[in-house]
Amino acid sequence: MLFDIRTIVGALLGCYGVILVITGLAHYTPAEEAKTGGINVNVWAGAGMIAVALAFLTWVLLRPVKPTEPLRTEDQPAPPE
């Protein structure tokens, strides 16, 4: 589960989302409000990224990767049937 690409993508999106939310809450100036028409874009984009990260991590937990059966070499006996 640790090296599944969904885990890595979910963790990165979650980290960036938290950073955007903190930035939006701590540094929302009137100049930025004027640029965006009164919408705190950093908070909304961060919340969206956190939501997608939670979806990825939920996906990993609900549908884990199942290891495949190892390949048999010539010196290994065939499994009993």
C-alpha positions in Angstrom: 0.0 0.0 0.0 2.9 2.4 0.7 4.3 2.3 -2.8 1.0 2.4 -4.6 0.8 5.4 -6.9 -2.6 6.3 -5.5 -1.1 6.7 -2.0 1.6 9.0 -3.3 -0.7 11.1 -5.4 -3.2 11.4 -2.5 -0.5 12.4 0.0 0.9 15.0 -2.4 -2.5 16.5 -3.1 -3.3 16.5 0.6 -0.1 18.3 1.5 -0.5 20.9 -1.2 -4.2 21.4 -0.2 -3.3 22.0 3.4 -0.6 24.5 2.4 -3.2 26.4 0.2 -5.8 26.5 2.9 -3.3 27.8 5.4 -2.0 30.4 2.9 -5.6 31.4 2.0 -6.6 31.9 5.7 -3.4 33.6 6.8 -2.7 35.8 3.8 -5.9 37.1 2.2 -5.4 40.8 1.5 -7.8 43.3 0.0 -5.6 43.4 -3.1 -6.1 39.6 -3.6 -9.8 40.0 -2.9 -10.0 42.6 -5.7 -8.2 40.3 -8.1 -10.5 37.3 -7.6 -13.8 39.1 -7.2 -14.2 38.5 -3.5 -13.6 34.7 -3.6 -10.7 33.3 -1.5 -9.4 31.1 -4.3 -6.6 29.6 -2.2 -9.0 28.2 0.4 -11.4 26.8 -2.2 -8.6 25.2 -4.3 -7.0 23.8 -1.2 -10.4 22.3 0.0 -10.9 20.8 -3.4 -7.4 19.3 -3.4 -8.0 17.9 0.1 -11.3 16.3 -1.1 -9.6 14.7 -4.0 -6.7 13.5 -1.8 -9.3 11.9 0.6 -11.0 10.2 -2.4 -7.6 8.7 -3.5 -6.8 7.5 0.0 -10.3 6.0 0.3 -9.8 4.3 -3.0 -6.6 2.7 -1.8 -8.2 1.4 1.4 -11.3 0.1 -0.4 -9.5 -1.6 -3.4 -6.0 -2.6 -2.3 -3.6 -4.0 -4.9 -3.5 -7.8 -4.7 -0.1 -9.4 -5.4 0.0 -11.7 -8.3 1.2 -15.4 -8.1 4.9 -15.7 -8.6 6.2 -17.2 -11.9 7.3 -20.8 -11.7 10.7 -21.7 -13.0 11.8 -25.0 -14.5 13.5 -26.3 -11.3 10.3 -25.8 -9.2 7.8 -28.6 -9.2 4.3 -27.9 -10.5 1.6 -27.4 -7.9 -0.6 -30.4 -7.1 -3.9 -30.4 -9.0 
